[in-house]
């Protein structure tokens, strides 16, 4: 059982090493293919990237504005809630409600 475990670990480590060498070969091939693009294509892609970034920035700015509005609401600094405060002296005059423990389930099953 131990031998099987050790063999499995060795195979997995060899597989991981092969994958990392393959990825480095692929990345160098993609770098050389990118260098062969014409300048007009790269300029168009740069413009597209800039417009996408600007759109994302505008979306994020709107999210931040919405978050700021929500935070002022949740913090409640602008609201006067004094009218909803309870007078502690008036709590004694409220009657205490006792729970009804005489409930029988027999009527439910009939």
Gaussian input, Z-matrix of N, CA and C with variables (Angstrom, degrees):
# hf/3-21g

backbone

0 1
 N
 C     1     B1
 C     2     B2     1     A1
 N     3     B3     2     A2     1     D1
 C     4     B4     3     A3     2     D2
 C     5     B5     4     A4     3     D3
 N     6     B6     5     A5     4     D4
 C     7     B7     6     A6     5     D5
 C     8     B8     7     A7     6     D6
 N     9     B9     8     A8     7     D7
 C    10    B10     9     A9     8     D8
 C    11    B11    10    A10     9     D9
 N    12    B12    11    A11    10    D10
 C    13    B13    12    A12    11    D11
 C    14    B14    13    A13    12    D12
 N    15    B15    14    A14    13    D13
 C    16    B16    15    A15    14    D14
 C    17    B17    16    A16    15    D15
 N    18    B18    17    A17    16    D16
 C    19    B19    18    A18    17    D17
 C    20    B20    19    A19    18    D18
 N    21    B21    20    A20    19    D19
 C    22    B22    21    A21    20    D20
 C    23    B23    22    A22    21    D21
 N    24    B24    23    A23    22    D22
 C    25    B25    24    A24    23    D23
 C    26    B26    25    A25    24    D24
 N    27    B27    26    A26    25    D25
 C    28    B28    27    A27    26    D26
 C    29    B29    28    A28    27    D27
 N    30    B30    29    A29    28    D28
 C    31    B31    30    A30    29    D29
 C    32    B32    31    A31    30    D30
 N    33    B33    32    A32    31    D31
 C    34    B34    33    A33    32    D32
 C    35    B35    34    A34    33    D33
 N    36    B36    35    A35    34    D34
 C    37    B37    36    A36    35    D35
 C    38    B38    37    A37    36    D36
 N    39    B39    38    A38    37    D37
 C    40    B40    39    A39    38    D38
 C    41    B41    40    A40    39    D39
 N    42    B42    41    A41    40    D40
 C    43    B43    42    A42    41    D41
 C    44    B44    43    A43    42    D42
 N    45    B45    44    A44    43    D43
 C    46    B46    45    A45    44    D44
 C    47    B47    46    A46    45    D45
 N    48    B48    47    A47    46    D46
 C    49    B49    48    A48    47    D47
 C    50    B50    49    A49    48    D48
 N    51    B51    50    A50    49    D49
 C    52    B52    51    A51    50    D50
 C    53    B53    52    A52    51    D51
 N    54    B54    53    A53    52    D52
 C    55    B55    54    A54    53    D53
 C    56    B56    55    A55    54    D54
 N    57    B57    56    A56    55    D55
 C    58    B58    57    A57    56    D56
 C    59    B59    58    A58    57    D57
 N    60    B60    59    A59    58    D58
 C    61    B61    60    A60    59    D59
 C    62    B62    61    A61    60    D60
 N    63    B63    62    A62    61    D61
 C    64    B64    63    A63    62    D62
 C    65    B65    64    A64    63    D63
 N    66    B66    65    A65    64    D64
 C    67    B67    66    A66    65    D65
 C    68    B68    67    A67    66    D66
 N    69    B69    68    A68    67    D67
 C    70    B70    69    A69    68    D68
 C    71    B71    70    A70    69    D69
 N    72    B72    71    A71    70    D70
 C    73    B73    72    A72    71    D71
 C    74    B74    73    A73    72    D72
 N    75    B75    74    A74    73    D73
 C    76    B76    75    A75    74    D74
 C    77    B77    76    A76    75    D75
 N    78    B78    77    A77    76    D76
 C    79    B79    78    A78    77    D77
 C    80    B80    79    A79    78    D78
 N    81    B81    80    A80    79    D79
 C    82    B82    81    A81    80    D80
 C    83    B83    82    A82    81    D81
 N    84    B84    83    A83    82    D82
 C    85    B85    84    A84    83    D83
 C    86    B86    85    A85    84    D84
 N    87    B87    86    A86    85    D85
 C    88    B88    87    A87    86    D86
 C    89    B89    88    A88    87    D87
 N    90    B90    89    A89    88    D88
 C    91    B91    90    A90    89    D89
 C    92    B92    91    A91    90    D90
 N    93    B93    92    A92    91    D91
 C    94    B94    93    A93    92    D92
 C    95    B95    94    A94    93    D93
 N    96    B96    95    A95    94    D94
 C    97    B97    96    A96    95    D95
 C    98    B98    97    A97    96    D96
 N    99    B99    98    A98    97    D97
 C   100   B100    99    A99    98    D98
 C   101   B101   100   A100    99    D99
 N   102   B102   101   A101   100   D100
 C   103   B103   102   A102   101   D101
 C   104   B104   103   A103   102   D102
 N   105   B105   104   A104   103   D103
 C   106   B106   105   A105   104   D104
 C   107   B107   106   A106   105   D105
 N   108   B108   107   A107   106   D106
 C   109   B109   108   A108   107   D107
 C   110   B110   109   A109   108   D108
 N   111   B111   110   A110   109   D109
 C   112   B112   111   A111   110   D110
 C   113   B113   112   A112   111   D111
 N   114   B114   113   A113   112   D112
 C   115   B115   114   A114   113   D113
 C   116   B116   115   A115   114   D114
 N   117   B117   116   A116   115   D115
 C   118   B118   117   A117   116   D116
 C   119   B119   118   A118   117   D117
 N   120   B120   119   A119   118   D118
 C   121   B121   120   A120   119   D119
 C   122   B122   121   A121   120   D120
 N   123   B123   122   A122   121   D121
 C   124   B124   123   A123   122   D122
 C   125   B125   124   A124   123   D123
 N   126   B126   125   A125   124   D124
 C   127   B127   126   A126   125   D125
 C   128   B128   127   A127   126   D126
 N   129   B129   128   A128   127   D127
 C   130   B130   129   A129   128   D128
 C   131   B131   130   A130   129   D129
 N   132   B132   131   A131   130   D130
 C   133   B133   132   A132   131   D131
 C   134   B134   133   A133   132   D132
 N   135   B135   134   A134   133   D133
 C   136   B136   135   A135   134   D134
 C   137   B137   136   A136   135   D135
 N   138   B138   137   A137   136   D136
 C   139   B139   138   A138   137   D137
 C   140   B140   139   A139   138   D138
 N   141   B141   140   A140   139   D139
 C   142   B142   141   A141   140   D140
 C   143   B143   142   A142   141   D141
 N   144   B144   143   A143   142   D142
 C   145   B145   144   A144   143   D143
 C   146   B146   145   A145   144   D144
 N   147   B147   146   A146   145   D145
 C   148   B148   147   A147   146   D146
 C   149   B149   148   A148   147   D147
 N   150   B150   149   A149   148   D148
 C   151   B151   150   A150   149   D149
 C   152   B152   151   A151   150   D150
 N   153   B153   152   A152   151   D151
 C   154   B154   153   A153   152   D152
 C   155   B155   154   A154   153   D153
 N   156   B156   155   A155   154   D154
 C   157   B157   156   A156   155   D155
 C   158   B158   157   A157   156   D156
 N   159   B159   158   A158   157   D157
 C   160   B160   159   A159   158   D158
 C   161   B161   160   A160   159   D159
 N   162   B162   161   A161   160   D160
 C   163   B163   162   A162   161   D161
 C   164   B164   163   A163   162   D162
 N   165   B165   164   A164   163   D163
 C   166   B166   165   A165   164   D164
 C   167   B167   166   A166   165   D165
 N   168   B168   167   A167   166   D166
 C   169   B169   168   A168   167   D167
 C   170   B170   169   A169   168   D168
 N   171   B171   170   A170   169   D169
 C   172   B172   171   A171   170   D170
 C   173   B173   172   A172   171   D171
 N   174   B174   173   A173   172   D172
 C   175   B175   174   A174   173   D173
 C   176   B176   175   A175   174   D174
 N   177   B177   176   A176   175   D175
 C   178   B178   177   A177   176   D176
 C   179   B179   178   A178   177   D177
 N   180   B180   179   A179   178   D178
 C   181   B181   180   A180   179   D179
 C   182   B182   181   A181   180   D180
 N   183   B183   182   A182   181   D181
 C   184   B184   183   A183   182   D182
 C   185   B185   184   A184   183   D183
 N   186   B186   185   A185   184   D184
 C   187   B187   186   A186   185   D185
 C   188   B188   187   A187   186   D186
 N   189   B189   188   A188   187   D187
 C   190   B190   189   A189   188   D188
 C   191   B191   190   A190   189   D189
 N   192   B192   191   A191   190   D190
 C   193   B193   192   A192   191   D191
 C   194   B194   193   A193   192   D192
 N   195   B195   194   A194   193   D193
 C   196   B196   195   A195   194   D194
 C   197   B197   196   A196   195   D195
 N   198   B198   197   A197   196   D196
 C   199   B199   198   A198   197   D197
 C   200   B200   199   A199   198   D198
 N   201   B201   200   A200   199   D199
 C   202   B202   201   A201   200   D200
 C   203   B203   202   A202   201   D201
 N   204   B204   203   A203   202   D202
 C   205   B205   204   A204   203   D203
 C   206   B206   205   A205   204   D204
 N   207   B207   206   A206   205   D205
 C   208   B208   207   A207   206   D206
 C   209   B209   208   A208   207   D207
 N   210   B210   209   A209   208   D208
 C   211   B211   210   A210   209   D209
 C   212   B212   211   A211   210   D210
 N   213   B213   212   A212   211   D211
 C   214   B214   213   A213   212   D212
 C   215   B215   214   A214   213   D213
 N   216   B216   215   A215   214   D214
 C   217   B217   216   A216   215   D215
 C   218   B218   217   A217   216   D216
 N   219   B219   218   A218   217   D217
 C   220   B220   219   A219   218   D218
 C   221   B221   220   A220   219   D219
 N   222   B222   221   A221   220   D220
 C   223   B223   222   A222   221   D221
 C   224   B224   223   A223   222   D222
 N   225   B225   224   A224   223   D223
 C   226   B226   225   A225   224   D224
 C   227   B227   226   A226   225   D225
 N   228   B228   227   A227   226   D226
 C   229   B229   228   A228   227   D227
 C   230   B230   229   A229   228   D228
 N   231   B231   230   A230   229   D229
 C   232   B232   231   A231   230   D230
 C   233   B233   232   A232   231   D231
 N   234   B234   233   A233   232   D232
 C   235   B235   234   A234   233   D233
 C   236   B236   235   A235   234   D234
 N   237   B237   236   A236   235   D235
 C   238   B238   237   A237   236   D236
 C   239   B239   238   A238   237   D237
 N   240   B240   239   A239   238   D238
 C   241   B241   240   A240   239   D239
 C   242   B242   241   A241   240   D240
 N   243   B243   242   A242   241   D241
 C   244   B244   243   A243   242   D242
 C   245   B245   244   A244   243   D243
 N   246   B246   245   A245   244   D244
 C   247   B247   246   A246   245   D245
 C   248   B248   247   A247   246   D246
 N   249   B249   248   A248   247   D247
 C   250   B250   249   A249   248   D248
 C   251   B251   250   A250   249   D249
 N   252   B252   251   A251   250   D250
 C   253   B253   252   A252   251   D251
 C   254   B254   253   A253   252   D252
 N   255   B255   254   A254   253   D253
 C   256   B256   255   A255   254   D254
 C   257   B257   256   A256   255   D255
 N   258   B258   257   A257   256   D256
 C   259   B259   258   A258   257   D257
 C   260   B260   259   A259   258   D258
 N   261   B261   260   A260   259   D259
 C   262   B262   261   A261   260   D260
 C   263   B263   262   A262   261   D261
 N   264   B264   263   A263   262   D262
 C   265   B265   264   A264   263   D263
 C   266   B266   265   A265   264   D264
 N   267   B267   266   A266   265   D265
 C   268   B268   267   A267   266   D266
 C   269   B269   268   A268   267   D267
 N   270   B270   269   A269   268   D268
 C   271   B271   270   A270   269   D269
 C   272   B272   271   A271   270   D270
 N   273   B273   272   A272   271   D271
 C   274   B274   273   A273   272   D272
 C   275   B275   274   A274   273   D273
 N   276   B276   275   A275   274   D274
 C   277   B277   276   A276   275   D275
 C   278   B278   277   A277   276   D276
 N   279   B279   278   A278   277   D277
 C   280   B280   279   A279   278   D278
 C   281   B281   280   A280   279   D279
 N   282   B282   281   A281   280   D280
 C   283   B283   282   A282   281   D281
 C   284   B284   283   A283   282   D282
 N   285   B285   284   A284   283   D283
 C   286   B286   285   A285   284   D284
 C   287   B287   286   A286   285   D285
 N   288   B288   287   A287   286   D286
 C   289   B289   288   A288   287   D287
 C   290   B290   289   A289   288   D288
 N   291   B291   290   A290   289   D289
 C   292   B292   291   A291   290   D290
 C   293   B293   292   A292   291   D291
 N   294   B294   293   A293   292   D292
 C   295   B295   294   A294   293   D293
 C   296   B296   295   A295   294   D294
 N   297   B297   296   A296   295   D295
 C   298   B298   297   A297   296   D296
 C   299   B299   298   A298   297   D297
 N   300   B300   299   A299   298   D298
 C   301   B301   300   A300   299   D299
 C   302   B302   301   A301   300   D300
 N   303   B303   302   A302   301   D301
 C   304   B304   303   A303   302   D302
 C   305   B305   304   A304   303   D303
 N   306   B306   305   A305   304   D304
 C   307   B307   306   A306   305   D305
 C   308   B308   307   A307   306   D306
 N   309   B309   308   A308   307   D307
 C   310   B310   309   A309   308   D308
 C   311   B311   310   A310   309   D309
 N   312   B312   311   A311   310   D310
 C   313   B313   312   A312   311   D311
 C   314   B314   313   A313   312   D312
 N   315   B315   314   A314   313   D313
 C   316   B316   315   A315   314   D314
 C   317   B317   316   A316   315   D315
 N   318   B318   317   A317   316   D316
 C   319   B319   318   A318   317   D317
 C   320   B320   319   A319   318   D318
 N   321   B321   320   A320   319   D319
 C   322   B322   321   A321   320   D320
 C   323   B323   322   A322   321   D321
 N   324   B324   323   A323   322   D322
 C   325   B325   324   A324   323   D323
 C   326   B326   325   A325   324   D324
 N   327   B327   326   A326   325   D325
 C   328   B328   327   A327   326   D326
 C   329   B329   328   A328   327   D327

   B1=1.4493
   B2=1.5252
   B3=1.3464
   B4=1.4542
   B5=1.5179
   B6=1.3455
   B7=1.4625
   B8=1.5204
   B9=1.3129
   B10=1.4567
   B11=1.5269
   B12=1.3002
   B13=1.4588
   B14=1.5277
   B15=1.3091
   B16=1.4687
   B17=1.5238
   B18=1.3235
   B19=1.4661
   B20=1.5275
   B21=1.2988
   B22=1.4670
   B23=1.5214
   B24=1.3045
   B25=1.4650
   B26=1.5265
   B27=1.3256
   B28=1.4634
   B29=1.5285
   B30=1.3278
   B31=1.4675
   B32=1.5289
   B33=1.3190
   B34=1.4658
   B35=1.5201
   B36=1.3289
   B37=1.4612
   B38=1.5246
   B39=1.3343
   B40=1.4617
   B41=1.5213
   B42=1.3107
   B43=1.4627
   B44=1.5247
   B45=1.3249
   B46=1.4632
   B47=1.5210
   B48=1.3244
   B49=1.4677
   B50=1.5269
   B51=1.3087
   B52=1.4633
   B53=1.5204
   B54=1.3297
   B55=1.4625
   B56=1.5213
   B57=1.3190
   B58=1.4611
   B59=1.5234
   B60=1.3305
   B61=1.4628
   B62=1.5250
   B63=1.3253
   B64=1.4637
   B65=1.5246
   B66=1.3161
   B67=1.4581
   B68=1.5216
   B69=1.3279
   B70=1.4605
   B71=1.5202
   B72=1.3411
   B73=1.4651
   B74=1.5166
   B75=1.3048
   B76=1.4639
   B77=1.5132
   B78=1.3280
   B79=1.4607
   B80=1.5236
   B81=1.3276
   B82=1.4671
   B83=1.5131
   B84=1.3429
   B85=1.4592
   B86=1.5229
   B87=1.3200
   B88=1.4570
   B89=1.5313
   B90=1.3302
   B91=1.4636
   B92=1.5254
   B93=1.3292
   B94=1.4662
   B95=1.5135
   B96=1.3264
   B97=1.4619
   B98=1.5146
   B99=1.3121
   B100=1.4600
   B101=1.5199
   B102=1.3136
   B103=1.4580
   B104=1.5151
   B105=1.3369
   B106=1.4579
   B107=1.5216
   B108=1.3171
   B109=1.4684
   B110=1.5142
   B111=1.3187
   B112=1.4573
   B113=1.5116
   B114=1.3171
   B115=1.4661
   B116=1.5132
   B117=1.3277
   B118=1.4640
   B119=1.5227
   B120=1.3302
   B121=1.4583
   B122=1.5170
   B123=1.3270
   B124=1.4644
   B125=1.5114
   B126=1.3400
   B127=1.4584
   B128=1.5219
   B129=1.3274
   B130=1.4575
   B131=1.5215
   B132=1.3228
   B133=1.4601
   B134=1.5131
   B135=1.3385
   B136=1.4624
   B137=1.5127
   B138=1.3180
   B139=1.4655
   B140=1.5171
   B141=1.3346
   B142=1.4550
   B143=1.5241
   B144=1.3259
   B145=1.4627
   B146=1.5187
   B147=1.3386
   B148=1.4585
   B149=1.5213
   B150=1.3331
   B151=1.4626
   B152=1.5309
   B153=1.3218
   B154=1.4654
   B155=1.5173
   B156=1.3199
   B157=1.4619
   B158=1.5255
   B159=1.3402
   B160=1.4590
   B161=1.5243
   B162=1.3275
   B163=1.4657
   B164=1.5214
   B165=1.3190
   B166=1.4615
   B167=1.5223
   B168=1.3333
   B169=1.4628
   B170=1.5200
   B171=1.3189
   B172=1.4640
   B173=1.5246
   B174=1.3277
   B175=1.4623
   B176=1.5255
   B177=1.3302
   B178=1.4592
   B179=1.5232
   B180=1.3286
   B181=1.4675
   B182=1.5229
   B183=1.3295
   B184=1.4626
   B185=1.5257
   B186=1.3270
   B187=1.4698
   B188=1.5199
   B189=1.3295
   B190=1.4620
   B191=1.5222
   B192=1.3322
   B193=1.4642
   B194=1.5270
   B195=1.3169
   B196=1.4614
   B197=1.5276
   B198=1.3199
   B199=1.4583
   B200=1.5285
   B201=1.3334
   B202=1.4649
   B203=1.5218
   B204=1.3402
   B205=1.4686
   B206=1.5200
   B207=1.3290
   B208=1.4548
   B209=1.5188
   B210=1.3107
   B211=1.4633
   B212=1.5223
   B213=1.3356
   B214=1.4650
   B215=1.5209
   B216=1.3316
   B217=1.4564
   B218=1.5260
   B219=1.3312
   B220=1.4589
   B221=1.5250
   B222=1.3095
   B223=1.4606
   B224=1.5167
   B225=1.3113
   B226=1.4535
   B227=1.5073
   B228=1.3154
   B229=1.4559
   B230=1.5231
   B231=1.3262
   B232=1.4566
   B233=1.5191
   B234=1.3128
   B235=1.4493
   B236=1.5265
   B237=1.3369
   B238=1.4600
   B239=1.5219
   B240=1.3114
   B241=1.4584
   B242=1.5294
   B243=1.3055
   B244=1.4612
   B245=1.5172
   B246=1.3339
   B247=1.4592
   B248=1.5288
   B249=1.3140
   B250=1.4587
   B251=1.5218
   B252=1.3162
   B253=1.4641
   B254=1.5280
   B255=1.3271
   B256=1.4592
   B257=1.5196
   B258=1.3211
   B259=1.4549
   B260=1.5325
   B261=1.3294
   B262=1.4710
   B263=1.5296
   B264=1.3167
   B265=1.4699
   B266=1.5277
   B267=1.3268
   B268=1.4594
   B269=1.5254
   B270=1.3145
   B271=1.4691
   B272=1.5288
   B273=1.3272
   B274=1.4642
   B275=1.5226
   B276=1.3184
   B277=1.4613
   B278=1.5333
   B279=1.3109
   B280=1.4648
   B281=1.5222
   B282=1.3477
   B283=1.4762
   B284=1.5302
   B285=1.3208
   B286=1.4603
   B287=1.5209
   B288=1.3054
   B289=1.4600
   B290=1.5223
   B291=1.3193
   B292=1.4621
   B293=1.5268
   B294=1.3172
   B295=1.4670
   B296=1.5250
   B297=1.3209
   B298=1.4583
   B299=1.5269
   B300=1.3483
   B301=1.4613
   B302=1.5201
   B303=1.3202
   B304=1.4593
   B305=1.5250
   B306=1.2734
   B307=1.4566
   B308=1.5187
   B309=1.3267
   B310=1.4562
   B311=1.5193
   B312=1.3056
   B313=1.4579
   B314=1.5231
   B315=1.3235
   B316=1.4745
   B317=1.5144
   B318=1.3148
   B319=1.4749
   B320=1.5233
   B321=1.3155
   B322=1.4513
   B323=1.5286
   B324=1.3224
   B325=1.4559
   B326=1.5283
   B327=1.3043
   B328=1.4817
   B329=1.4922
   A1=110.49
   A2=116.44
   A3=119.79
   A4=111.26
   A5=115.77
   A6=119.78
   A7=111.06
   A8=117.46
   A9=121.63
   A10=110.48
   A11=116.40
   A12=121.69
   A13=110.80
   A14=117.00
   A15=121.68
   A16=110.50
   A17=117.00
   A18=120.80
   A19=110.29
   A20=116.59
   A21=120.73
   A22=110.89
   A23=117.57
   A24=121.48
   A25=110.23
   A26=117.44
   A27=120.70
   A28=110.94
   A29=117.09
   A30=120.75
   A31=110.05
   A32=116.24
   A33=119.44
   A34=111.89
   A35=117.93
   A36=119.90
   A37=111.20
   A38=117.73
   A39=120.76
   A40=111.17
   A41=116.29
   A42=121.02
   A43=111.16
   A44=116.91
   A45=120.82
   A46=111.05
   A47=117.73
   A48=121.03
   A49=110.73
   A50=117.92
   A51=121.57
   A52=110.78
   A53=117.07
   A54=120.30
   A55=111.46
   A56=117.40
   A57=119.58
   A58=111.44
   A59=118.69
   A60=120.40
   A61=110.45
   A62=118.12
   A63=121.33
   A64=111.19
   A65=117.35
   A66=121.01
   A67=111.12
   A68=118.25
   A69=120.23
   A70=110.74
   A71=117.77
   A72=120.88
   A73=110.89
   A74=117.41
   A75=121.57
   A76=110.39
   A77=118.40
   A78=120.75
   A79=111.46
   A80=118.86
   A81=119.51
   A82=110.91
   A83=118.00
   A84=120.69
   A85=110.49
   A86=117.65
   A87=120.10
   A88=110.81
   A89=117.58
   A90=120.31
   A91=110.97
   A92=117.81
   A93=119.73
   A94=111.18
   A95=117.94
   A96=119.78
   A97=111.23
   A98=118.43
   A99=121.62
   A100=111.48
   A101=117.45
   A102=121.06
   A103=112.29
   A104=117.69
   A105=120.87
   A106=113.43
   A107=119.30
   A108=121.91
   A109=110.25
   A110=116.27
   A111=120.34
   A112=109.83
   A113=116.21
   A114=120.17
   A115=112.00
   A116=118.10
   A117=119.97
   A118=110.86
   A119=116.77
   A120=119.97
   A121=110.85
   A122=116.88
   A123=119.03
   A124=110.75
   A125=117.70
   A126=120.07
   A127=110.55
   A128=117.26
   A129=120.75
   A130=111.31
   A131=116.59
   A132=119.21
   A133=110.95
   A134=116.83
   A135=119.27
   A136=110.74
   A137=117.25
   A138=121.18
   A139=110.04
   A140=117.10
   A141=120.73
   A142=111.24
   A143=115.87
   A144=119.65
   A145=110.90
   A146=116.80
   A147=120.52
   A148=110.01
   A149=117.69
   A150=119.94
   A151=110.75
   A152=117.23
   A153=119.96
   A154=110.67
   A155=116.28
   A156=120.26
   A157=110.16
   A158=116.72
   A159=119.89
   A160=111.43
   A161=117.33
   A162=120.59
   A163=110.81
   A164=116.08
   A165=119.53
   A166=110.84
   A167=116.35
   A168=119.35
   A169=111.22
   A170=117.68
   A171=120.60
   A172=111.12
   A173=117.15
   A174=120.53
   A175=110.82
   A176=115.94
   A177=119.40
   A178=110.78
   A179=117.67
   A180=120.87
   A181=109.69
   A182=117.63
   A183=120.91
   A184=110.83
   A185=117.36
   A186=120.25
   A187=111.13
   A188=116.38
   A189=120.03
   A190=111.12
   A191=117.37
   A192=120.70
   A193=110.30
   A194=116.54
   A195=120.90
   A196=110.51
   A197=116.56
   A198=120.88
   A199=111.00
   A200=116.99
   A201=120.84
   A202=110.31
   A203=117.78
   A204=120.44
   A205=110.74
   A206=116.71
   A207=120.25
   A208=111.40
   A209=117.66
   A210=120.50
   A211=111.30
   A212=117.98
   A213=118.68
   A214=110.18
   A215=117.24
   A216=119.84
   A217=110.79
   A218=116.60
   A219=120.17
   A220=112.53
   A221=117.85
   A222=119.69
   A223=111.05
   A224=118.76
   A225=122.45
   A226=114.55
   A227=118.61
   A228=120.72
   A229=112.11
   A230=117.82
   A231=121.53
   A232=112.59
   A233=118.32
   A234=121.21
   A235=110.46
   A236=115.49
   A237=121.56
   A238=107.61
   A239=116.73
   A240=121.79
   A241=111.91
   A242=116.71
   A243=120.97
   A244=113.09
   A245=117.82
   A246=120.35
   A247=111.59
   A248=118.94
   A249=122.08
   A250=112.72
   A251=117.87
   A252=120.13
   A253=110.20
   A254=115.39
   A255=121.87
   A256=108.81
   A257=115.63
   A258=121.08
   A259=107.93
   A260=118.37
   A261=120.03
   A262=113.14
   A263=118.44
   A264=120.24
   A265=111.41
   A266=117.39
   A267=120.03
   A268=112.45
   A269=118.02
   A270=120.54
   A271=110.73
   A272=118.05
   A273=120.84
   A274=111.84
   A275=118.54
   A276=120.92
   A277=112.88
   A278=118.36
   A279=121.19
   A280=108.32
   A281=117.91
   A282=119.48
   A283=110.67
   A284=114.29
   A285=121.02
   A286=108.87
   A287=118.03
   A288=122.39
   A289=109.46
   A290=114.90
   A291=120.73
   A292=109.11
   A293=117.56
   A294=119.41
   A295=110.82
   A296=115.88
   A297=121.73
   A298=108.54
   A299=115.47
   A300=120.37
   A301=112.45
   A302=118.98
   A303=121.86
   A304=112.35
   A305=117.73
   A306=121.34
   A307=110.11
   A308=116.15
   A309=120.65
   A310=109.60
   A311=116.05
   A312=121.64
   A313=112.36
   A314=118.17
   A315=120.75
   A316=111.42
   A317=118.01
   A318=120.71
   A319=110.88
   A320=118.55
   A321=121.99
   A322=110.47
   A323=117.67
   A324=121.81
   A325=113.89
   A326=118.11
   A327=120.54
   A328=112.01
   D1=-42.60
   D2=178.45
   D3=-64.43
   D4=-38.88
   D5=179.53
   D6=-62.93
   D7=-40.14
   D8=178.69
   D9=-63.21
   D10=-41.41
   D11=179.04
   D12=-64.07
   D13=-44.31
   D14=-179.70
   D15=-65.17
   D16=-41.47
   D17=179.20
   D18=-64.40
   D19=-40.45
   D20=179.15
   D21=-62.64
   D22=-43.08
   D23=179.01
   D24=-64.13
   D25=-41.09
   D26=179.65
   D27=-63.98
   D28=-41.67
   D29=-179.84
   D30=-65.75
   D31=-41.91
   D32=179.38
   D33=-64.67
   D34=-38.12
   D35=179.22
   D36=-68.32
   D37=-39.26
   D38=176.42
   D39=-64.28
   D40=-40.34
   D41=178.14
   D42=-63.29
   D43=-40.95
   D44=178.66
   D45=-65.06
   D46=-39.28
   D47=178.61
   D48=-65.10
   D49=-40.34
   D50=178.96
   D51=-65.20
   D52=-39.83
   D53=179.39
   D54=-64.79
   D55=-40.33
   D56=-179.15
   D57=-67.36
   D58=-36.19
   D59=178.11
   D60=-70.92
   D61=-35.91
   D62=177.26
   D63=-65.83
   D64=-39.25
   D65=179.89
   D66=-65.62
   D67=-37.47
   D68=178.92
   D69=-67.87
   D70=-36.95
   D71=176.59
   D72=-65.28
   D73=-41.26
   D74=-179.97
   D75=-65.53
   D76=-40.52
   D77=-178.70
   D78=-67.12
   D79=-36.18
   D80=178.26
   D81=-70.71
   D82=-34.80
   D83=177.02
   D84=-66.52
   D85=-40.07
   D86=-179.43
   D87=-69.21
   D88=-33.72
   D89=177.76
   D90=-64.96
   D91=-41.09
   D92=179.90
   D93=-68.99
   D94=-34.90
   D95=179.01
   D96=-70.98
   D97=-30.63
   D98=178.07
   D99=-69.52
   D100=-32.13
   D101=-179.05
   D102=-69.28
   D103=-21.64
   D104=-177.52
   D105=-83.21
   D106=-5.09
   D107=178.29
   D108=-64.36
   D109=152.09
   D110=177.00
   D111=-79.23
   D112=162.56
   D113=-177.30
   D114=-70.25
   D115=-31.24
   D116=179.54
   D117=-66.38
   D118=-38.39
   D119=178.10
   D120=-66.76
   D121=-40.06
   D122=179.93
   D123=-68.83
   D124=-34.77
   D125=177.64
   D126=-66.18
   D127=-40.72
   D128=177.84
   D129=-63.46
   D130=-41.40
   D131=179.54
   D132=-68.05
   D133=-34.76
   D134=177.35
   D135=-65.61
   D136=-41.58
   D137=178.59
   D138=-64.17
   D139=-41.94
   D140=178.05
   D141=-62.99
   D142=-41.71
   D143=179.19
   D144=-64.48
   D145=-40.66
   D146=-179.68
   D147=-65.05
   D148=-42.67
   D149=179.73
   D150=-66.05
   D151=-37.35
   D152=177.22
   D153=-65.23
   D154=-41.01
   D155=179.39
   D156=-64.33
   D157=-41.93
   D158=179.05
   D159=-63.92
   D160=-39.51
   D161=176.94
   D162=-63.66
   D163=-43.03
   D164=179.27
   D165=-64.92
   D166=-38.35
   D167=177.57
   D168=-63.95
   D169=-42.64
   D170=178.49
   D171=-62.34
   D172=-40.95
   D173=177.44
   D174=-62.62
   D175=-42.77
   D176=-179.03
   D177=-67.59
   D178=-36.54
   D179=177.92
   D180=-63.55
   D181=-41.69
   D182=177.63
   D183=-63.84
   D184=-39.92
   D185=177.29
   D186=-62.85
   D187=-40.91
   D188=179.74
   D189=-65.38
   D190=-39.61
   D191=177.79
   D192=-63.32
   D193=-44.03
   D194=178.56
   D195=-62.23
   D196=-42.24
   D197=178.81
   D198=-62.35
   D199=-40.85
   D200=179.67
   D201=-64.38
   D202=-41.52
   D203=178.12
   D204=-63.33
   D205=-42.79
   D206=-179.49
   D207=-65.95
   D208=-38.57
   D209=-179.27
   D210=-65.15
   D211=-39.63
   D212=177.79
   D213=-65.08
   D214=-33.31
   D215=177.71
   D216=-69.43
   D217=-47.03
   D218=-176.22
   D219=-69.19
   D220=-32.04
   D221=-179.97
   D222=-74.15
   D223=-30.73
   D224=174.08
   D225=69.35
   D226=23.83
   D227=-179.38
   D228=-69.48
   D229=-26.15
   D230=-177.08
   D231=-89.45
   D232=-2.89
   D233=-173.88
   D234=-107.12
   D235=141.36
   D236=176.73
   D237=-101.12
   D238=106.49
   D239=-178.21
   D240=-103.96
   D241=19.20
   D242=-178.49
   D243=-64.38
   D244=-27.94
   D245=-179.50
   D246=-67.87
   D247=-20.00
   D248=-177.15
   D249=-94.79
   D250=0.10
   D251=179.56
   D252=-71.33
   D253=146.53
   D254=-178.35
   D255=-100.84
   D256=135.09
   D257=176.59
   D258=-75.70
   D259=121.63
   D260=-177.85
   D261=-63.35
   D262=-25.20
   D263=179.64
   D264=-71.86
   D265=-27.04
   D266=-177.95
   D267=-80.70
   D268=-10.93
   D269=-179.56
   D270=-67.18
   D271=-31.46
   D272=-179.70
   D273=-65.20
   D274=-27.19
   D275=-177.70
   D276=-82.18
   D277=-7.75
   D278=178.68
   D279=-79.50
   D280=127.48
   D281=-178.28
   D282=-71.30
   D283=147.21
   D284=179.48
   D285=-83.99
   D286=127.40
   D287=179.72
   D288=-94.54
   D289=122.92
   D290=179.15
   D291=-89.13
   D292=139.24
   D293=178.08
   D294=-71.79
   D295=151.23
   D296=-179.79
   D297=-92.36
   D298=102.56
   D299=-178.71
   D300=-91.78
   D301=4.33
   D302=-176.13
   D303=-91.83
   D304=21.56
   D305=-179.24
   D306=-77.01
   D307=128.77
   D308=179.36
   D309=-114.45
   D310=135.53
   D311=-178.90
   D312=-85.59
   D313=-5.66
   D314=-178.01
   D315=-61.74
   D316=-36.64
   D317=-178.69
   D318=-67.44
   D319=-27.56
   D320=-177.87
   D321=-69.46
   D322=-37.31
   D323=-174.98
   D324=-86.38
   D325=-1.85
   D326=-179.63
   D327=-78.09

